[in-house]
């Protein structure tokens, strides 16, 4: 009866409301990715002087709308986990006044967009992907073909200075309106097609090139988990989009990640929850050991070479420099952690709760093969990305990531409806 009603399109009022809420998820994913571009345009034209507080309010409004849409998904387990995490962080803050509660915001993004994806299902995920790919490629084309005019409309450098992402005294060596990582030169020359792009890295709607590479990795995870060798299920267009994003952003991280995750995807351990759980511990130990081999007594760790190997070394040196109080969030890190994800997580919520949260992700019940494969692919993404930064938590890419993963959690239910 339910199947026939859905197929004919005559839905009861409750079902119509559910479908409407499911569609909200797509627009929130798009808005999460686009609002920085919109605010940069507004700031460039002087209509509003943008600051970090305004951007935080926009994020909170997006999350509030998402929370309203998935409010019925709140359950006792989620409430208990949230209460325990916040309780630990409150206790830690009594010892470590410098502790920030931003990680609670990061967890909220994860839960809200996962539930939105689960509610929307595979169909809404495909719609979100089509919108995102179109917007990214359209904006990238304009940025590539009309760099001067694009810079006049979107002064990215000024935008990041005003919102606090760049220090006001940072030297703009490239002498452009792009972000500090918007070009490569000298010994750090562009990898892909320098004869066409010169030293430029295209950031598209994300304003900074690293994000377009991260989105390439996220979409590649989706393709590996959901594509099948059947008509209309091969995802050829998405694979081509991934390649285009990597080239546009000249993303060495995405290149490396796609190679690694492909090997994992076709290995015998591709659906192993145990291997998924152990991944970050192996990498953290390896980074710490590498840092100990390059330890300089009395010297605070810092990034000496702003490339992939330099960031890996910085991560290892910082983790090696710490004592137990830093690992358990009981004292603030003497060095910023934004460029090393493992340090950011441990110094925000403590090693124990970080491990518990990762355990819950690794051993979460899967409803389909696609979800199990997606979980493993995303685990590889987290493990590799956290080695060089905390970018996996930014809403402009995390919203898409968790929306897609949530959609795979509903794949079984969707297929049953279509029968």
KOLGU-127983 format. One record per residue (C-alpha): chain; residue in three letters; x, z, y; residue number from 0. Coordinates in pm, whole numbers, always signed. Example, Ala and Ser with C-alpha at 12.3 -4.5 7.8 and 13.67 -1.06 7.14 Angstrom:
<sites>
A|ala|+1230|+780|-450|0 .
A|ser|+1367|+714|-106|1 .
</sites>
This chain:
<sites>
A|unk|+0|+0|+0|0 .
A|unk|+275|+101|+243|1 .
A|unk|+474|-212|+165|2 .
A|unk|+182|-445|+226|3 .
A|unk|+100|-274|+555|4 .
A|unk|+455|-310|+678|5 .
A|unk|+474|-672|+569|6 .
A|unk|+154|-768|+748|7 .
A|unk|+268|-597|+1066|8 .
A|unk|-39|-375|+1110|9 .
A|unk|+129|-37|+1141|10 .
A|unk|-45|+293|+1196|11 .
A|unk|+26|+469|+1526|12 .
A|unk|+285|+705|+1372|13 .
A|unk|+477|+416|+1217|14 .
A|unk|+473|+228|+1548|15 .
A|unk|+625|+528|+1723|16 .
A|unk|+898|+552|+1459|17 .
A|unk|+982|+184|+1506|18 .
A|unk|+991|+227|+1884|19 .
A|unk|+1232|+521|+1852|20 .
A|unk|+1445|+316|+1614|21 .
A|unk|+1478|+43|+1879|22 .
A|unk|+1593|+301|+2133|23 .
A|unk|+1912|+346|+1930|24 .
A|unk|+2021|-13|+1990|25 .
A|unk|+1983|+18|+2367|26 .
A|unk|+2163|+352|+2375|27 .
A|unk|+2457|+201|+2184|28 .
A|unk|+2473|-89|+2431|29 .
A|unk|+2439|+142|+2733|30 .
A|unk|+2710|+374|+2596|31 .
A|unk|+2948|+79|+2579|32 .
A|unk|+2846|-72|+2913|33 .
A|unk|+2796|+211|+3159|34 .
A|unk|+3165|+237|+3253|35 .
A|unk|+3168|-133|+3343|36 .
A|unk|+2854|-87|+3552|37 .
A|unk|+2993|+219|+3731|38 .
A|unk|+3323|+40|+3792|39 .
A|unk|+3132|-244|+3962|40 .
A|unk|+2940|+5|+4177|41 .
A|unk|+3260|+190|+4267|42 .
A|unk|+3450|-130|+4351|43 .
A|unk|+3183|-238|+4599|44 .
A|unk|+3173|+103|+4763|45 .
A|unk|+2809|+173|+4683|46 .
A|unk|+2908|+507|+4532|47 .
A|unk|+3235|+694|+4501|48 .
A|unk|+3245|+759|+4127|49 .
A|unk|+3392|+1079|+3986|50 .
A|unk|+3421|+1245|+3645|51 .
A|unk|+3118|+1467|+3702|52 .
A|unk|+2885|+1173|+3760|53 .
A|unk|+3010|+1000|+3446|54 .
A|unk|+2963|+1319|+3243|55 .
A|unk|+2603|+1341|+3367|56 .
A|unk|+2540|+980|+3256|57 .
A|unk|+2676|+1058|+2910|58 .
A|unk|+2459|+1367|+2885|59 .
A|unk|+2150|+1168|+2988|60 .
A|unk|+2222|+910|+2716|61 .
A|unk|+2263|+1189|+2463|62 .
A|unk|+1946|+1364|+2579|63 .
A|unk|+1742|+1046|+2528|64 .
A|unk|+1900|+1005|+2184|65 .
A|unk|+1831|+1368|+2099|66 .
A|unk|+1469|+1326|+2199|67 .
A|unk|+1437|+1024|+1969|68 .
A|unk|+1585|+1205|+1665|69 .
A|unk|+1452|+1554|+1735|70 .
A|unk|+1255|+1553|+1411|71 .
A|unk|+1579|+1517|+1215|72 .
A|unk|+1700|+1863|+1322|73 .
A|unk|+1723|+2083|+1013|74 .
A|unk|+1849|+2425|+915|75 .
A|unk|+2182|+2292|+787|76 .
A|unk|+2264|+2122|+1117|77 .
A|unk|+2167|+2432|+1314|78 .
A|unk|+2379|+2662|+1095|79 .
A|unk|+2687|+2438|+1112|80 .
A|unk|+2654|+2401|+1490|81 .
A|unk|+2609|+2775|+1535|82 .
A|unk|+2917|+2853|+1324|83 .
A|unk|+3135|+2602|+1511|84 .
A|unk|+3022|+2724|+1853|85 .
A|unk|+3053|+3086|+1743|86 .
A|unk|+3414|+3031|+1636|87 .
A|unk|+3494|+2848|+1959|88 .
A|unk|+3339|+3127|+2168|89 .
A|unk|+3548|+3384|+1979|90 .
A|unk|+3860|+3171|+2019|91 .
A|unk|+3796|+3135|+2392|92 .
A|unk|+3804|+3513|+2430|93 .
A|unk|+4165|+3493|+2309|94 .
A|unk|+4243|+3151|+2456|95 .
A|unk|+4071|+3116|+2797|96 .
A|unk|+4196|+2759|+2826|97 .
A|unk|+3988|+2639|+2530|98 .
A|unk|+3749|+2359|+2621|99 .
A|unk|+3405|+2316|+2467|100 .
A|unk|+3429|+1936|+2488|101 .
A|unk|+3450|+1916|+2110|102 .
A|unk|+3087|+2033|+2089|103 .
A|unk|+2999|+1728|+2301|104 .
A|unk|+3198|+1511|+2056|105 .
A|unk|+3009|+1653|+1757|106 .
A|unk|+2677|+1595|+1935|107 .
A|unk|+2762|+1225|+1979|108 .
A|unk|+2838|+1201|+1607|109 .
A|unk|+2511|+1361|+1495|110 .
A|unk|+2282|+1189|+1747|111 .
A|unk|+2403|+835|+1683|112 .
A|unk|+2426|+885|+1306|113 .
A|unk|+2060|+989|+1303|114 .
A|unk|+1966|+702|+1534|115 .
A|unk|+2135|+459|+1294|116 .
A|unk|+1970|+619|+994|117 .
A|unk|+1631|+591|+1164|118 .
A|unk|+1689|+231|+1271|119 .
A|unk|+1829|+105|+942|120 .
A|unk|+2025|-209|+863|121 .
A|unk|+1803|-440|+1068|122 .
A|unk|+1860|-245|+1390|123 .
A|unk|+2233|-223|+1313|124 .
A|unk|+2253|-602|+1291|125 .
A|unk|+2070|-633|+1624|126 .
A|unk|+2310|-387|+1787|127 .
A|unk|+2607|-582|+1652|128 .
A|unk|+2473|-913|+1784|129 .
A|unk|+2420|-768|+2130|130 .
A|unk|+2762|-603|+2136|131 .
A|unk|+2950|-911|+2017|132 .
A|unk|+2772|-1133|+2270|133 .
A|unk|+2838|-897|+2561|134 .
A|unk|+3203|-841|+2468|135 .
A|unk|+3278|-1212|+2428|136 .
A|unk|+3085|-1313|+2743|137 .
A|unk|+3261|-1057|+2961|138 .
A|unk|+3598|-1137|+2801|139 .
A|unk|+3553|-1508|+2875|140 .
A|unk|+3488|-1437|+3243|141 .
A|unk|+3784|-1197|+3259|142 .
A|unk|+4013|-1457|+3101|143 .
A|unk|+3901|-1762|+3298|144 .
A|unk|+3862|-1597|+3639|145 .
A|unk|+4110|-1307|+3650|146 .
A|unk|+4134|-1285|+4030|147 .
A|unk|+3760|-1296|+4090|148 .
A|unk|+3705|-1053|+3801|149 .
A|unk|+3952|-809|+3955|150 .
A|unk|+3772|-833|+4288|151 .
A|unk|+3445|-734|+4124|152 .
A|unk|+3591|-472|+3889|153 .
A|unk|+3882|-272|+4030|154 .
A|unk|+3959|-90|+3707|155 .
A|unk|+4276|+77|+3833|156 .
A|unk|+4098|+236|+4128|157 .
A|unk|+3807|+338|+3905|158 .
A|unk|+4033|+529|+3664|159 .
A|unk|+4218|+697|+3948|160 .
A|unk|+3893|+820|+4103|161 .
A|unk|+3749|+947|+3777|162 .
A|unk|+4073|+1123|+3687|163 .
A|unk|+4191|+895|+3407|164 .
A|unk|+4502|+802|+3605|165 .
A|unk|+4708|+1009|+3843|166 .
A|unk|+4687|+891|+4204|167 .
A|unk|+5068|+865|+4218|168 .
A|unk|+5096|+648|+3903|169 .
A|unk|+5295|+335|+3988|170 .
A|unk|+5104|+11|+3934|171 .
A|unk|+5394|-199|+3807|172 .
A|unk|+5169|-488|+3710|173 .
A|unk|+5032|-503|+4066|174 .
A|unk|+4683|-590|+3940|175 .
A|unk|+4343|-419|+3935|176 .
A|unk|+4359|-385|+3554|177 .
A|unk|+4418|-64|+3362|178 .
A|unk|+4777|+55|+3313|179 .
A|unk|+4782|-91|+2959|180 .
A|unk|+4625|-419|+3072|181 .
A|unk|+4945|-620|+3036|182 .
A|unk|+5261|-644|+2828|183 .
A|unk|+5599|-756|+2951|184 .
A|unk|+5971|-748|+2879|185 .
A|unk|+6068|-615|+2538|186 .
A|unk|+5704|-515|+2480|187 .
A|unk|+5581|-873|+2510|188 .
A|unk|+5241|-986|+2391|189 .
A|unk|+5210|-1044|+2014|190 .
A|unk|+4932|-1305|+2002|191 .
A|unk|+4949|-1634|+2196|192 .
A|unk|+5166|-1528|+2493|193 .
A|unk|+5182|-1894|+2599|194 .
A|unk|+4806|-1885|+2660|195 .
A|unk|+4750|-1530|+2782|196 .
A|unk|+5087|-1457|+2938|197 .
A|unk|+5122|-1081|+2932|198 .
A|unk|+4753|-1009|+2989|199 .
A|unk|+4541|-803|+2752|200 .
A|unk|+4167|-858|+2779|201 .
A|unk|+3960|-539|+2786|202 .
A|unk|+3612|-690|+2838|203 .
A|unk|+3327|-439|+2885|204 .
A|unk|+3548|-145|+2783|205 .
A|unk|+3788|-171|+3082|206 .
A|unk|+4089|-67|+2869|207 .
A|unk|+4230|-292|+2594|208 .
A|unk|+4267|-18|+2332|209 .
A|unk|+3888|+11|+2303|210 .
A|unk|+3829|-354|+2218|211 .
A|unk|+4082|-312|+1936|212 .
A|unk|+3902|-1|+1815|213 .
A|unk|+3569|-185|+1811|214 .
A|unk|+3735|-463|+1611|215 .
A|unk|+3835|-202|+1353|216 .
A|unk|+3486|-49|+1345|217 .
A|unk|+3313|-384|+1293|218 .
A|unk|+3569|-474|+1026|219 .
A|unk|+3475|-154|+840|220 .
A|unk|+3111|-260|+855|221 .
A|unk|+3196|-606|+720|222 .
A|unk|+3399|-469|+431|223 .
A|unk|+3121|-228|+338|224 .
A|unk|+2817|-453|+374|225 .
A|unk|+2917|-818|+335|226 .
A|unk|+2839|-985|+4|227 .
A|unk|+2911|-1332|-132|228 .
A|unk|+2552|-1441|-89|229 .
A|unk|+2384|-1663|+167|230 .
A|unk|+2336|-1481|+501|231 .
A|unk|+2532|-1178|+377|232 .
A|unk|+2888|-1304|+415|233 .
A|unk|+2922|-1183|+777|234 .
A|unk|+3151|-1476|+861|235 .
A|unk|+3056|-1460|+1227|236 .
A|unk|+3147|-1091|+1249|237 .
A|unk|+3482|-1148|+1078|238 .
A|unk|+3559|-1417|+1336|239 .
A|unk|+3453|-1182|+1615|240 .
A|unk|+3693|-917|+1481|241 .
A|unk|+3979|-1168|+1488|242 .
A|unk|+3884|-1271|+1842|243 .
A|unk|+3877|-910|+1964|244 .
A|unk|+4219|-840|+1813|245 .
A|unk|+4367|-1145|+1984|246 .
A|unk|+4197|-1077|+2318|247 .
A|unk|+4314|-717|+2333|248 .
A|unk|+4644|-796|+2161|249 .
A|unk|+4570|-492|+1945|250 .
A|unk|+4860|-412|+1716|251 .
A|unk|+4678|-103|+1594|252 .
A|unk|+4372|-306|+1487|253 .
A|unk|+4597|-557|+1313|254 .
A|unk|+4770|-286|+1113|255 .
A|unk|+4446|-102|+1045|256 .
A|unk|+4266|-410|+910|257 .
A|unk|+4549|-473|+665|258 .
A|unk|+4554|-111|+546|259 .
A|unk|+4178|-71|+514|260 .
A|unk|+4151|-398|+320|261 .
A|unk|+4398|-265|+64|262 .
A|unk|+4203|+60|+38|263 .
A|unk|+3869|-122|+16|264 .
A|unk|+3980|-315|-293|265 .
A|unk|+4168|-27|-456|266 .
A|unk|+4033|+185|-745|267 .
A|unk|+3991|+477|-499|268 .
A|unk|+3756|+297|-261|269 .
A|unk|+3464|+533|-332|270 .
A|unk|+3658|+852|-406|271 .
A|unk|+3540|+1147|-197|272 .
A|unk|+3846|+1347|-304|273 .
A|unk|+4089|+1084|-175|274 .
A|unk|+3887|+1058|+145|275 .
A|unk|+3913|+1433|+196|276 .
A|unk|+4288|+1446|+131|277 .
A|unk|+4382|+1155|+358|278 .
A|unk|+4423|+1340|+690|279 .
A|unk|+4617|+1626|+529|280 .
A|unk|+4873|+1387|+382|281 .
A|unk|+4911|+1210|+718|282 .
A|unk|+4934|+1538|+913|283 .
A|unk|+5206|+1668|+681|284 .
A|unk|+5395|+1337|+704|285 .
A|unk|+5375|+1337|+1086|286 .
A|unk|+5491|+1698|+1108|287 .
A|unk|+5786|+1630|+876|288 .
A|unk|+5880|+1324|+1082|289 .
A|unk|+5859|+1533|+1397|290 .
A|unk|+6086|+1800|+1247|291 .
A|unk|+6350|+1535|+1179|292 .
A|unk|+6352|+1446|+1550|293 .
A|unk|+6324|+1797|+1685|294 .
A|unk|+6506|+1872|+2011|295 .
A|unk|+6542|+2249|+2073|296 .
A|unk|+6409|+2364|+2411|297 .
A|unk|+6253|+2024|+2485|298 .
A|unk|+5877|+1978|+2525|299 .
A|unk|+5752|+1676|+2329|300 .
A|unk|+5647|+1376|+2532|301 .
A|unk|+5593|+1003|+2484|302 .
A|unk|+5928|+835|+2538|303 .
A|unk|+5816|+488|+2426|304 .
A|unk|+5453|+395|+2489|305 .
A|unk|+5405|+187|+2177|306 .
A|unk|+5272|+253|+1827|307 .
A|unk|+5594|+400|+1686|308 .
A|unk|+5652|+603|+2002|309 .
A|unk|+5306|+758|+1983|310 .
A|unk|+5348|+838|+1613|311 .
A|unk|+5674|+1015|+1692|312 .
A|unk|+5513|+1207|+1977|313 .
A|unk|+5231|+1322|+1746|314 .
A|unk|+5478|+1445|+1488|315 .
A|unk|+5699|+1621|+1742|316 .
A|unk|+5404|+1802|+1898|317 .
A|unk|+5265|+1920|+1563|318 .
A|unk|+5612|+2041|+1465|319 .
A|unk|+5652|+2219|+1800|320 .
A|unk|+5335|+2424|+1755|321 .
A|unk|+5301|+2769|+1608|322 .
A|unk|+4998|+2897|+1410|323 .
A|unk|+4805|+3004|+1720|324 .
A|unk|+4793|+2642|+1839|325 .
A|unk|+4674|+2519|+1498|326 .
A|unk|+4384|+2765|+1502|327 .
A|unk|+4287|+2706|+1869|328 .
A|unk|+4391|+3059|+1964|329 .
A|unk|+4627|+2940|+2237|330 .
A|unk|+4637|+2625|+2447|331 .
A|unk|+4883|+2352|+2362|332 .
A|unk|+5180|+2349|+2605|333 .
A|unk|+5156|+1968|+2597|334 .
A|unk|+4844|+1754|+2648|335 .
A|unk|+4673|+1646|+2325|336 .
A|unk|+4475|+1340|+2440|337 .
A|unk|+4738|+1106|+2295|338 .
A|unk|+4749|+1269|+1953|339 .
A|unk|+4417|+1313|+1776|340 .
A|unk|+4520|+1562|+1509|341 .
A|unk|+4648|+1798|+1776|342 .
A|unk|+4332|+1749|+1983|343 .
A|unk|+4102|+1842|+1693|344 .
A|unk|+4306|+2139|+1570|345 .
A|unk|+4356|+2280|+1919|346 .
A|unk|+3985|+2237|+1997|347 .
A|unk|+3807|+2380|+1694|348 .
A|unk|+4085|+2521|+1475|349 .
A|unk|+4229|+2394|+1149|350 .
A|unk|+3979|+2579|+928|351 .
A|unk|+3665|+2444|+1092|352 .
A|unk|+3820|+2099|+1129|353 .
A|unk|+3878|+2102|+752|354 .
A|unk|+3521|+2220|+685|355 .
A|unk|+3374|+1945|+903|356 .
A|unk|+3591|+1684|+731|357 .
A|unk|+3485|+1822|+391|358 .
A|unk|+3119|+1777|+487|359 .
A|unk|+3186|+1416|+586|360 .
A|unk|+3394|+1337|+277|361 .
A|unk|+3150|+1484|+25|362 .
A|unk|+2827|+1395|+203|363 .
A|unk|+2559|+1256|-27|364 .
A|unk|+2557|+877|-26|365 .
A|unk|+2241|+672|-65|366 .
A|unk|+2406|+338|-143|367 .
A|unk|+2728|+161|-232|368 .
A|unk|+2747|+38|+127|369 .
A|unk|+2746|+393|+260|370 .
A|unk|+3018|+507|+17|371 .
A|unk|+3235|+208|+109|372 .
A|unk|+3168|+257|+479|373 .
A|unk|+3263|+623|+451|374 .
A|unk|+3597|+536|+294|375 .
A|unk|+3670|+263|+548|376 .
A|unk|+3583|+492|+837|377 .
A|unk|+3802|+764|+687|378 .
A|unk|+4097|+524|+702|379 .
A|unk|+4002|+442|+1062|380 .
A|unk|+3993|+811|+1157|381 .
A|unk|+4317|+893|+978|382 .
A|unk|+4511|+610|+1140|383 .
A|unk|+4354|+634|+1487|384 .
A|unk|+4402|+1012|+1513|385 .
A|unk|+4773|+958|+1462|386 .
A|unk|+4805|+799|+1805|387 .
A|unk|+4515|+937|+2011|388 .
A|unk|+4170|+1090|+2033|389 .
A|unk|+3991|+768|+2124|390 .
A|unk|+3757|+789|+1824|391 .
A|unk|+3552|+1048|+2013|392 .
A|unk|+3480|+844|+2326|393 .
A|unk|+3111|+754|+2344|394 .
A|unk|+3169|+387|+2431|395 .
A|unk|+3301|+319|+2080|396 .
A|unk|+3185|+625|+1883|397 .
A|unk|+2819|+540|+1949|398 .
A|unk|+2851|+208|+1765|399 .
A|unk|+3059|+361|+1487|400 .
A|unk|+2813|+637|+1398|401 .
A|unk|+2510|+413|+1452|402 .
A|unk|+2645|+169|+1193|403 .
A|unk|+2736|+444|+949|404 .
A|unk|+2392|+596|+988|405 .
A|unk|+2235|+258|+913|406 .
A|unk|+2416|+241|+578|407 .
A|unk|+2265|+580|+492|408 .
A|unk|+1920|+420|+506|409 .
A|unk|+2008|+102|+315|410 .
A|unk|+1836|+213|-7|411 .
A|unk|+1516|+300|+175|412 .
A|unk|+1517|-32|+360|413 .
A|unk|+1559|-231|+42|414 .
A|unk|+1272|-47|-122|415 .
A|unk|+1046|-135|+171|416 .
A|unk|+1132|-505|+144|417 .
A|unk|+1040|-529|-225|418 .
</sites>
